[in-house]
């Protein structure tokens, strides 16, 4: 199948998902709309990865696969010799009835994707041990501070120096606080215009009086990576 045909197949599945929703959802009110990354943010994520010429991406969280399909479209568009998309989601089978994975298969992306059905705190160290290196990561897993912090710790060892880490739900205080450590102590830098043009906005902590920020935030790792001396610590 040619690149144009593969891309058209992915776009068709993405379009159906955005218009009609997934074929099955959990029994929670507006679950798909709440959980899934909105289509316009998916488009921005895709475009960012294409501009980065990403060949290998690791993703934490699959759910209904809206972001995974966008990542897959980016990889097909870049068309590297060996595209790789590693996805970590321990809940895909029992919580989501494999809907997300089935959508990836319908799009023909299972040929480049690997689903690790374990906790990210298990999967990411395994990838480190394998010597796996990614150009970029997309993080939409647990929103508990300590688990986000651990995800970012291991992604710092997986994503190449100068690579990208993109996080969903940056409006949540737990995610923002975890990221702030890596900004203030390890030199991660925000890409301010990555989602600013048309990304979804949300008030920090869902407080109407708080600042509205983009739902997603993209950061670039320093190149080269360095370890600060243990005496040096910036409160976050």
Phi and psi in degrees as a GROMACS rama.xvg file:
@    title "Ramachandran Plot"
@    xaxis  label "Phi"
@    yaxis  label "Psi"
@TYPE xy
-72.3067  162.638  UNK-2
-57.6049  -44.8762  UNK-3
-61.2353  -40.8024  UNK-4
-67.8131  -41.3123  UNK-5
-64.3989  -44.0723  UNK-6
-62.4299  -41.3679  UNK-7
-62.9872  -37.0671  UNK-8
-65.1763  -43.1891  UNK-9
-65.442  -45.0715  UNK-10
-62.4046  -35.2678  UNK-11
-64.9696  -42.268  UNK-12
-67.1786  -40.9221  UNK-13
-60.8772  -42.552  UNK-14
-64.7874  -43.9824  UNK-15
-62.8714  -40.8565  UNK-16
-63.4757  -44.1224  UNK-17
-67.2785  -37.1498  UNK-18
-83.125  -42.1647  UNK-19
-107.944  -13.8902  UNK-20
80.1328  173.967  UNK-21
-73.4929  161.816  UNK-22
-68.4338  -15.878  UNK-23
-151.335  142.237  UNK-24
-133.228  162.053  UNK-25
-65.9433  156.26  UNK-26
-79.6259  55.0389  UNK-27
-122.52  142.138  UNK-28
-59.0279  128.463  UNK-29
51.2457  42.5524  UNK-30
-65.5222  -43.9458  UNK-31
-61.7713  -46.9612  UNK-32
-63.5398  -31.2816  UNK-33
-78.2316  -41.4027  UNK-34
-86.8725  -42.7176  UNK-35
-75.9053  146.98  UNK-36
-70.0966  127.875  UNK-37
-58.0254  153.276  UNK-38
-57.5947  -41.6443  UNK-39
-66.4564  -34.0295  UNK-40
-70.9058  -35.4463  UNK-41
-62.1127  -41.1481  UNK-42
-62.1111  -41.8467  UNK-43
-67.0081  -38.8301  UNK-44
-62.1163  -46.7135  UNK-45
-56.5415  -49.4109  UNK-46
-64.2252  -35.97  UNK-47
-64.3891  -43.206  UNK-48
-68.895  -34.9262  UNK-49
-66.0883  -45.8714  UNK-50
-60.6386  -31.7075  UNK-51
-79.602  -11.3251  UNK-52
57.5011  42.0417  UNK-53
-66.8787  137.296  UNK-54
-113.216  -25.8952  UNK-55
-136.429  127.573  UNK-56
-132.511  139.337  UNK-57
-113.158  136.671  UNK-58
-127.88  133.934  UNK-59
-106.535  113.286  UNK-60
101.349  123.586  UNK-61
-113.055  -52.7896  UNK-62
49.7995  -117.606  UNK-63
-92.604  6.08592  UNK-64
74.4212  14.8968  UNK-65
-62.3261  -46.2144  UNK-66
-72.0534  -36.8073  UNK-67
-63.0474  -38.5707  UNK-68
-65.6937  -39.0064  UNK-69
-65.5022  -40.6403  UNK-70
-64.0921  -43.298  UNK-71
-61.2325  -39.9783  UNK-72
-61.9622  -40.8215  UNK-73
-61.9952  -44.838  UNK-74
-64.5539  -39.6118  UNK-75
-66.5807  -38.0499  UNK-76
-65.7926  -44.3049  UNK-77
-64.931  -36.9604  UNK-78
56.6505  56.4428  UNK-79
-75.6328  167.177  UNK-80
-61.6966  -34.6854  UNK-81
-138.616  71.7386  UNK-82
-65.7173  141.847  UNK-83
-138.865  135.268  UNK-84
-134.875  104.923  UNK-85
-99.278  125.747  UNK-86
-119.146  134.069  UNK-87
-113.76  120.17  UNK-88
-160.399  104.72  UNK-89
-76.989  -9.53651  UNK-90
-104.151  0.0611741  UNK-91
-58.8233  -41.3099  UNK-92
-77.6852  -57.2082  UNK-93
-82.3564  -24.1982  UNK-94
-97.947  -31.46  UNK-95
-118.203  8.42047  UNK-96
51.5985  31.1573  UNK-97
61.5217  21.3959  UNK-98
-60.2952  -46.3685  UNK-99
-61.4865  -45.9229  UNK-100
-64.937  -38.5529  UNK-101
-64.0801  -36.5833  UNK-102
-67.0312  -38.8322  UNK-103
-62.705  -39.9144  UNK-104
-66.0133  -40.8288  UNK-105
-61.2726  -31.9058  UNK-106
-83.6393  -3.77716  UNK-107
78.0585  17.3714  UNK-108
-91.9709  -7.03597  UNK-109
-65.4402  -15.7071  UNK-110
-71.4613  -22.1741  UNK-111
-115.73  -3.72085  UNK-112
-107.133  148.391  UNK-113
-128.188  124.694  UNK-114
-103.178  120.506  UNK-115
-100.963  112.334  UNK-116
-92.4162  49.2897  UNK-117
-136.207  168.289  UNK-118
-59.3668  146.954  UNK-119
-61.6321  -29.1784  UNK-120
-68.4879  -14.7947  UNK-121
-99.0731  -45.5477  UNK-122
-67.2855  -44.8835  UNK-123
-65.2023  -43.2513  UNK-124
-60.2299  -33.713  UNK-125
-62.9368  -40.9045  UNK-126
-65.088  -39.2223  UNK-127
-59.3784  -45.868  UNK-128
-63.8745  -31.5223  UNK-129
-74.7226  -13.1525  UNK-130
79.7488  20.242  UNK-131
-67.6751  134.583  UNK-132
-127.026  131.491  UNK-133
-117.2  154.234  UNK-134
-82.498  -26.5936  UNK-135
-157.198  160.353  UNK-136
-136.214  146.377  UNK-137
-122.14  126.999  UNK-138
-117.186  115.247  UNK-139
-147.111  56.1881  UNK-140
-104.307  -129.504  UNK-141
-64.5107  145.111  UNK-142
-105.713  9.559  UNK-143
-72.2346  136.896  UNK-144
-52.318  -50.6962  UNK-145
-65.416  -31.3908  UNK-146
-78.503  -36.2594  UNK-147
-62.7261  -43.5403  UNK-148
-59.2381  -43.0467  UNK-149
-67.9617  -40.9335  UNK-150
-55.8533  -47.0459  UNK-151
-67.8501  -33.6644  UNK-152
-58.2833  -49.3814  UNK-153
-75.172  -33.3117  UNK-154
-65.1263  -29.4878  UNK-155
-61.5169  -26.9887  UNK-156
-92.3274  -12.3416  UNK-157
-99.8121  -45.8883  UNK-158
-74.3876  133.625  UNK-159
-62.4613  154.549  UNK-160
-55.068  133.544  UNK-161
83.2859  -1.4403  UNK-162
-79.2534  -176.034  UNK-163
-112.91  144.805  UNK-164
-127.132  122.501  UNK-165
-114.387  132.58  UNK-166
-118.01  138.932  UNK-167
-90.1795  159.947  UNK-168
58.0414  44.655  UNK-169
-69.184  -7.60997  UNK-170
-75.6959  -14.435  UNK-171
-81.6406  133.194  UNK-172
-56.9722  -34.415  UNK-173
-65.2364  -44.7448  UNK-174
-67.1283  -45.8273  UNK-175
-60.8168  -38.8225  UNK-176
-69.1314  -42.2662  UNK-177
-61.3538  -44.4658  UNK-178
-63.9117  -36.09  UNK-179
-60.3278  -34.5094  UNK-180
-58.5175  -46.0705  UNK-181
-70.5817  -29.9699  UNK-182
-68.9245  -48.4317  UNK-183
-82.6096  -21.2913  UNK-184
-115.923  -22.7117  UNK-185
-124.123  8.76481  UNK-186
79.6401  16.0378  UNK-187
-68.4458  138.305  UNK-188
-121.905  136.955  UNK-189
-73.1227  140.651  UNK-190
-95.8614  96.6314  UNK-191
-66.2327  -27.954  UNK-192
-98.5034  6.95742  UNK-193
-63.0914  -40.1781  UNK-194
-124.973  8.44099  UNK-195
-72.5981  -32.4401  UNK-196
-65.0107  -48.6939  UNK-197
-144.33  17.3896  UNK-198
-70.3509  155.176  UNK-199
-63.3928  135.026  UNK-200
-104.281  147.918  UNK-201
-152.947  144.07  UNK-202
-73.4721  139.902  UNK-203
-58.5087  128.66  UNK-204
66.28  16.1646  UNK-205
56.7923  27.3938  UNK-206
-92.3112  115.692  UNK-207
-57.2336  -25.3372  UNK-208
-85.8205  -9.48373  UNK-209
-85.513  167.787  UNK-210
-62.997  139.555  UNK-211
-88.4759  129.002  UNK-212
-127.058  162.146  UNK-213
-67.8994  143.16  UNK-214
-60.8288  -39.2652  UNK-215
-105.502  148.836  UNK-216
-134.638  134.97  UNK-217
-109.296  136.882  UNK-218
-130.51  149.102  UNK-219
-110.009  133.726  UNK-220
-75.7629  148.225  UNK-221
-69.1561  157.364  UNK-222
-137.259  110.953  UNK-223
-85.1649  163.555  UNK-224
-74.5956  139.283  UNK-225
-133.187  154.706  UNK-226
-101.494  124.547  UNK-227
-71.5502  152.306  UNK-228
-62.1859  148.767  UNK-229
-65.2883  -20.2599  UNK-230
-73.7795  -17.5892  UNK-231
-94.1954  120.221  UNK-232
-150.125  127.167  UNK-233
-106.227  119.667  UNK-234
-58.0805  145.583  UNK-235
